[in-house]
């Protein structure tokens, strides 16, 4: 049998098959670190919020908030000083710290519980990396690309990046309201973002810093895992470009799988019969069924009338 020549379509198919296998490699320690920290984050996010809520409620007791809401109902916007918030500005005072030390140390910070909230304690700005890491499986199930920021981090703001981030963010926005509503608490204040500092202890402040670190670590583990795969795929794609025959590309993929103990093997028939995402385009059964269906195509009105007249003529004769 003649060897099948390599082309760009086959290169793309092999690359995608290898990419999928690397993505699902359970022996990859970086994947395991991401998965473990994702479980930790989902379990501890509400725990950190319950601690933040206790600090807020201590500063703004429920009965005070309820009273202010009562007056708002009576007098309207002049008494509009209570609102649900999801970002809390905490500060602590260390009596042993001089005034100069106080201003040179991070003793005030915003702790943002929103899905797209900051990861550094700043009041301003949103980011998507945490949402992509937190809802990675859900995004993948929608055939979206939660890894796009990592794949394109050296070349963002191009049409390919824009296309995928726009699609991702549309889906994330559908989840955002329900996520954020879990972490709201009444705060009293009239300034933008209710940014009045809420007093807390040094220990409470350190716990809230652990919350920020937890969020940032999820992004970090996601990035480290996918950056490794990105570098692997650069090698795979560079090698495929040099290959003239399909069997060489298949051998490259299978040797890669064998070297890292991935229990997957490719065959030429898989690549030839699959589209760029790995779906089977045709099989003998599919071809036969399509031909069969075409034979059963509907007749036109004129054809039906002619057939009916012909049948009547046959009966009369």
C-alpha positions as CSV (number, residue, x, y, z in Angstrom):
1,X,0.0,0.0,0.0
2,X,1.3,3.4,-0.9
3,X,2.2,5.7,1.9
4,X,-0.2,8.6,2.6
5,X,1.4,12.0,2.2
6,X,1.2,14.4,5.1
7,X,-0.7,17.7,4.6
8,X,-1.8,20.5,6.9
9,X,-5.2,18.9,7.6
10,X,-3.5,15.8,8.9
11,X,-1.0,17.8,10.9
12,X,-3.9,19.7,12.6
13,X,-5.7,16.4,13.3
14,X,-2.7,14.8,14.9
15,X,-1.9,17.9,16.9
16,X,-5.4,18.0,18.3
17,X,-5.3,14.3,19.2
18,X,-2.0,14.8,21.0
19,X,-3.3,17.9,22.7
20,X,-6.4,16.1,24.0
21,X,-4.3,13.2,25.3
22,X,-1.9,15.6,27.1
23,X,-4.8,17.5,28.6
24,X,-6.3,14.3,30.1
25,X,-3.0,12.8,31.3
26,X,-3.8,12.0,34.9
27,X,-0.1,11.2,35.6
28,X,0.9,14.8,35.0
29,X,1.8,16.2,38.4
30,X,1.0,19.7,37.3
31,X,-2.5,18.7,36.3
32,X,-2.9,16.9,39.7
33,X,-1.8,20.1,41.5
34,X,-4.4,22.1,39.6
35,X,-7.2,19.6,40.3
36,X,-6.3,19.3,44.0
37,X,-6.2,23.1,44.5
38,X,-9.5,23.5,42.5
39,X,-11.2,21.1,45.0
40,X,-9.6,23.0,47.9
41,X,-10.8,26.4,46.5
42,X,-14.4,25.2,45.9
43,X,-14.5,23.8,49.5
44,X,-12.9,26.8,51.2
45,X,-14.3,29.8,49.3
46,X,-17.6,29.8,51.4
47,X,-15.5,29.3,54.5
48,X,-13.5,32.4,53.9
49,X,-16.6,34.3,53.1
50,X,-18.2,33.3,56.4
51,X,-15.2,34.7,58.2
52,X,-15.4,37.9,56.2
53,X,-19.1,38.2,56.8
54,X,-18.5,38.0,60.6
55,X,-16.1,40.9,60.4
56,X,-18.6,43.0,58.4
57,X,-21.5,42.1,60.6
58,X,-19.5,43.2,63.7
59,X,-18.9,46.6,62.1
60,X,-22.4,46.9,60.7
61,X,-24.9,45.0,62.8
62,X,-28.0,43.7,61.1
63,X,-30.3,45.8,63.2
64,X,-28.5,49.0,62.2
65,X,-28.7,48.0,58.5
66,X,-32.4,47.2,58.9
67,X,-33.1,50.5,60.5
68,X,-31.4,52.4,57.7
69,X,-33.3,50.4,55.1
70,X,-36.5,51.3,56.9
71,X,-35.7,55.1,56.6
72,X,-34.7,54.6,53.0
73,X,-38.2,53.2,52.3
74,X,-39.7,56.3,54.0
75,X,-37.4,59.0,52.6
76,X,-35.9,57.5,49.5
77,X,-32.4,58.2,48.1
78,X,-31.2,60.7,50.8
79,X,-31.1,57.6,53.1
80,X,-29.7,55.2,50.6
81,X,-26.6,54.3,52.6
82,X,-26.9,50.5,52.8
83,X,-26.1,48.1,49.9
84,X,-25.1,44.5,49.3
85,X,-21.4,44.3,48.6
86,X,-19.1,41.5,47.6
87,X,-15.8,43.4,48.0
88,X,-14.7,44.3,51.6
89,X,-12.1,46.8,52.6
90,X,-10.5,45.6,55.8
91,X,-7.8,47.3,57.9
92,X,-6.1,46.5,61.1
93,X,-4.1,48.6,63.6
94,X,-0.9,47.3,65.2
95,X,-0.3,49.3,68.4
96,X,3.4,48.4,68.3
97,X,3.8,49.9,64.8
98,X,5.0,53.5,64.4
99,X,3.0,55.9,62.1
100,X,5.7,55.6,59.4
101,X,5.7,51.8,59.6
102,X,1.9,51.9,59.4
103,X,1.8,53.7,56.1
104,X,4.7,51.6,54.7
105,X,3.0,48.3,55.4
106,X,0.0,46.6,53.8
107,X,-2.5,46.9,56.6
108,X,-5.5,47.9,54.4
109,X,-6.7,45.9,51.5
110,X,-9.8,45.0,49.4
111,X,-10.9,41.4,49.6
112,X,-13.0,40.7,46.5
113,X,-15.3,37.7,46.5
114,X,-16.7,38.3,43.0
115,X,-16.0,35.7,40.3
116,X,-14.0,38.2,38.3
117,X,-12.7,40.1,41.3
118,X,-9.1,41.2,41.7
119,X,-6.3,38.9,42.9
120,X,-4.1,41.5,44.5
121,X,-6.2,43.4,47.0
122,X,-6.8,46.4,44.8
123,X,-10.1,48.2,44.7
124,X,-10.2,48.5,40.9
125,X,-10.1,46.2,38.0
126,X,-11.5,42.8,37.1
127,X,-9.8,39.8,35.5
128,X,-10.9,36.6,33.9
129,X,-8.1,34.2,34.8
130,X,-9.7,33.0,38.0
131,X,-13.1,32.4,36.4
132,X,-11.4,30.4,33.6
133,X,-9.5,28.3,36.1
134,X,-12.5,27.8,38.4
135,X,-15.0,26.9,35.6
136,X,-12.5,25.2,33.2
137,X,-14.4,21.9,32.9
138,X,-17.7,23.8,32.4
139,X,-16.1,25.9,29.6
140,X,-14.6,22.8,28.0
141,X,-18.0,21.1,28.0
142,X,-19.4,24.1,26.0
143,X,-16.5,23.6,23.5
144,X,-14.9,26.8,24.6
145,X,-11.2,27.5,25.3
146,X,-10.5,28.3,29.0
147,X,-6.7,28.1,28.3
148,X,-6.7,30.8,25.6
149,X,-5.0,33.5,27.9
150,X,-2.2,31.0,28.6
151,X,-1.8,29.9,25.0
152,X,-1.7,33.5,23.7
153,X,-0.1,35.2,26.7
154,X,2.8,36.4,24.5
155,X,0.5,37.5,21.6
156,X,-2.8,38.8,23.0
157,X,-5.2,41.2,21.4
158,X,-5.1,39.3,18.1
159,X,-8.3,38.2,16.3
160,X,-7.9,34.5,17.5
161,X,-7.6,35.6,21.1
162,X,-10.5,38.0,20.9
163,X,-12.8,35.4,19.3
164,X,-12.2,32.9,22.1
165,X,-12.2,35.4,25.0
166,X,-15.5,36.9,23.8
167,X,-17.1,33.5,23.7
168,X,-15.7,32.5,27.1
169,X,-16.8,35.7,28.7
170,X,-20.3,35.4,27.4
171,X,-20.6,32.0,29.1
172,X,-18.9,33.2,32.3
173,X,-21.4,36.1,32.5
174,X,-24.2,33.5,32.5
175,X,-22.7,32.1,35.7
176,X,-21.4,35.3,37.3
177,X,-24.6,36.5,39.0
178,X,-25.4,33.3,40.7
179,X,-21.8,32.9,41.9
180,X,-21.6,36.5,43.2
181,X,-24.9,36.4,45.0
182,X,-23.6,33.7,47.3
183,X,-21.1,36.1,48.8
184,X,-23.0,39.3,49.4
185,X,-23.3,41.2,52.7
186,X,-24.8,44.5,53.8
187,X,-22.3,47.3,54.1
188,X,-23.0,50.9,55.3
189,X,-21.4,53.7,53.4
190,X,-22.0,56.2,50.6
191,X,-18.7,56.2,48.7
192,X,-17.9,54.3,45.5
193,X,-17.6,50.6,46.1
194,X,-18.5,51.1,49.8
195,X,-14.8,51.6,50.4
196,X,-14.9,52.7,54.0
197,X,-12.3,50.7,55.9
198,X,-13.8,48.0,58.2
199,X,-11.7,47.3,61.3
200,X,-10.4,43.8,61.8
201,X,-7.7,42.1,63.8
202,X,-4.2,41.3,62.4
203,X,-5.1,37.6,62.5
204,X,-8.3,38.2,60.6
205,X,-6.4,40.3,58.1
206,X,-3.9,37.5,57.6
207,X,-6.7,35.0,57.0
208,X,-8.2,37.2,54.3
209,X,-4.7,37.4,52.7
210,X,-4.9,33.6,52.6
211,X,-8.1,33.9,50.7
212,X,-6.4,36.1,48.0
213,X,-3.5,33.7,47.9
214,X,-5.9,30.8,47.4
215,X,-7.5,32.5,44.4
216,X,-4.1,33.5,42.9
217,X,-2.7,30.0,43.4
218,X,-5.6,28.4,41.4
219,X,-4.6,30.7,38.5
220,X,-0.9,29.8,39.0
221,X,-1.5,26.1,39.0
222,X,-3.7,26.3,35.9
223,X,-1.0,28.4,34.2
224,X,1.8,26.1,35.1
225,X,0.0,23.0,33.9
226,X,-1.1,24.5,30.6
227,X,2.2,26.3,29.9
228,X,3.9,22.9,30.1
229,X,1.5,21.5,27.5
230,X,1.9,24.6,25.4
231,X,5.7,23.9,25.2
232,X,5.1,20.2,24.5
233,X,2.8,21.2,21.6
234,X,5.4,23.6,20.2
235,X,7.8,20.6,19.8
236,X,5.1,18.4,18.3
237,X,4.0,21.0,15.8
238,X,7.6,21.8,14.8
239,X,8.3,18.1,14.2
240,X,5.1,17.6,12.2
241,X,6.0,20.4,9.8
242,X,9.1,18.5,8.8
243,X,7.3,15.2,8.1
244,X,6.4,14.2,4.6
245,X,4.2,11.1,5.4
246,X,1.2,10.5,7.6
247,X,2.7,7.4,9.2
248,X,5.7,9.5,10.5
249,X,3.2,11.8,12.3
250,X,1.4,8.8,13.7
251,X,4.7,7.3,14.9
252,X,5.6,10.6,16.6
253,X,2.3,10.8,18.5
254,X,2.5,7.2,19.6
255,X,6.1,7.4,20.7
256,X,5.2,10.5,22.7
257,X,2.3,8.7,24.4
258,X,4.5,5.7,25.2
259,X,7.3,7.8,26.6
260,X,5.0,9.5,29.2
261,X,2.8,6.4,29.8
262,X,-0.4,7.7,28.2
263,X,-2.6,4.7,27.3
264,X,-3.6,6.1,23.9
265,X,-2.5,5.0,20.4
266,X,-3.3,6.6,17.0
267,X,-3.9,4.8,13.7
268,X,-3.9,6.2,10.2
269,X,-7.6,5.4,9.8
270,X,-8.5,7.5,12.8
271,X,-6.8,10.6,11.3
272,X,-8.1,10.0,7.7
273,X,-11.6,9.5,8.9
274,X,-11.7,12.3,11.5
275,X,-12.3,16.0,11.2
276,X,-9.9,18.5,12.8
277,X,-11.5,18.0,16.3
278,X,-11.3,14.2,16.1
279,X,-14.9,13.4,15.2
280,X,-15.5,10.7,12.7
281,X,-16.5,12.1,9.3
282,X,-17.6,8.9,7.6
283,X,-17.7,5.2,7.8
284,X,-18.9,2.6,5.3
285,X,-22.2,2.4,7.2
286,X,-22.6,6.2,7.0
287,X,-21.9,6.3,3.3
288,X,-24.4,3.5,2.6
289,X,-27.1,5.1,4.7
290,X,-26.6,8.5,3.0
291,X,-27.0,6.9,-0.5
292,X,-30.0,5.0,0.8
293,X,-31.6,8.2,2.0
294,X,-31.0,10.0,-1.3
295,X,-32.9,7.2,-3.1
296,X,-35.8,7.9,-0.9
297,X,-35.9,11.6,-1.8
298,X,-39.3,13.1,-2.0
299,X,-41.0,13.4,-5.4
300,X,-42.2,16.7,-6.7
301,X,-46.0,17.4,-7.0
302,X,-45.8,16.9,-10.8
303,X,-44.1,13.6,-10.4
304,X,-46.7,12.4,-7.9
305,X,-49.5,13.3,-10.3
306,X,-47.8,11.6,-13.2
307,X,-47.3,8.5,-11.1
308,X,-50.9,8.5,-9.9
309,X,-52.2,8.8,-13.5
310,X,-49.9,6.0,-14.6
311,X,-51.2,3.7,-11.8
312,X,-54.9,4.6,-12.7
313,X,-54.2,3.8,-16.4
314,X,-52.7,0.4,-15.5
315,X,-55.8,-0.5,-13.4
316,X,-58.3,0.5,-16.1
317,X,-56.4,-1.5,-18.8
